Amino acid sequence: MIKNLLFECIFLLAGCAGQKEDGLFQIFTIDALLSGVYDGSFSCGSLLKQGDLGIGTFNALDGEMLIMDGKVYQILADIAPLVLN
């Protein structure tokens, strides 16, 4: 079960599924983060429709986000990375 977490900040995706060419998908820039934009705008499911590789952060800066091979990982400072399914 993939948690329906909202995403914010920088998120880049390459190797987008369903496209003939590799592409890049970006939601926010670092300027948004530095300006205090911490509210999410995308669910994990929506992001996975864009591709299978990416980096970013979760709503309210709740850990680092890594998407690799179509799996979403939440990396917190005090525990091992969590696979969100």
C-alpha positions as CSV (number, residue, x, y, z in Angstrom):
1,M,0.0,0.0,0.0
2,I,1.6,3.3,-1.1
3,K,1.1,6.0,1.4
4,N,-0.7,9.0,-0.1
5,L,1.9,11.5,1.0
6,L,2.1,14.9,-0.5
7,F,5.3,16.0,-2.1
8,E,7.0,19.4,-2.1
9,C,10.2,21.1,-3.1
10,I,12.5,19.8,-5.9
11,F,11.6,16.7,-7.7
12,L,13.3,15.5,-10.8
13,L,12.3,12.4,-12.8
14,A,14.2,10.8,-15.6
15,G,13.3,7.8,-17.8
16,C,9.6,8.6,-17.7
17,A,7.4,5.5,-18.2
18,G,5.3,5.6,-21.3
19,Q,7.4,8.2,-23.1
20,K,9.5,7.4,-26.1
21,E,12.3,9.8,-24.9
22,D,13.8,10.4,-21.5
23,G,12.5,13.5,-19.9
24,L,12.7,15.7,-16.9
25,F,9.8,16.6,-14.5
26,Q,10.2,19.4,-11.9
27,I,7.6,20.5,-9.4
28,F,9.3,23.2,-7.4
29,T,12.7,24.9,-7.4
30,I,15.1,25.4,-4.4
31,D,13.8,29.0,-4.4
32,A,10.4,27.8,-3.3
33,L,11.9,25.8,-0.4
34,L,14.1,28.8,0.7
35,S,10.9,31.0,0.6
36,G,9.2,28.7,3.1
37,V,6.9,26.7,0.7
38,Y,6.6,23.5,2.7
39,D,3.1,22.4,1.7
40,G,2.8,19.5,-0.6
41,S,1.1,19.5,-4.0
42,F,1.5,15.9,-5.4
43,S,0.8,12.4,-4.0
44,C,3.4,9.7,-4.4
45,G,1.1,8.0,-6.9
46,S,1.0,11.0,-9.1
47,L,4.7,11.3,-9.0
48,L,5.2,7.6,-10.0
49,K,3.1,8.3,-13.1
50,Q,5.8,10.7,-14.2
51,G,8.7,8.3,-13.9
52,D,10.7,5.9,-11.8
53,L,13.7,8.0,-10.5
54,G,13.7,11.1,-8.4
55,I,14.7,13.1,-5.3
56,G,12.8,15.5,-3.1
57,T,11.2,15.9,0.3
58,F,7.8,15.2,1.8
59,N,5.1,17.5,3.0
60,A,6.2,19.7,5.9
61,L,9.8,18.5,5.2
62,D,9.1,15.1,6.7
63,G,12.2,13.4,5.5
64,E,14.0,13.1,2.2
65,M,12.3,11.4,-0.7
66,L,14.1,9.0,-3.0
67,I,12.3,7.3,-5.9
68,M,14.4,4.5,-7.5
69,D,13.2,1.8,-9.8
70,G,9.6,2.9,-9.2
71,K,9.8,2.5,-5.4
72,V,9.3,5.4,-3.0
73,Y,11.7,5.7,0.0
74,Q,11.3,8.0,2.9
75,I,14.7,8.7,4.6
76,L,14.5,10.1,8.1
77,A,17.5,11.1,10.2
78,D,16.9,8.7,13.1
79,I,15.9,5.4,11.4
80,A,16.6,3.2,8.3
81,P,14.9,4.3,5.1
82,L,11.3,3.3,4.8
83,V,9.9,1.7,1.6
84,L,6.4,3.2,1.0
85,N,4.2,0.6,-0.7
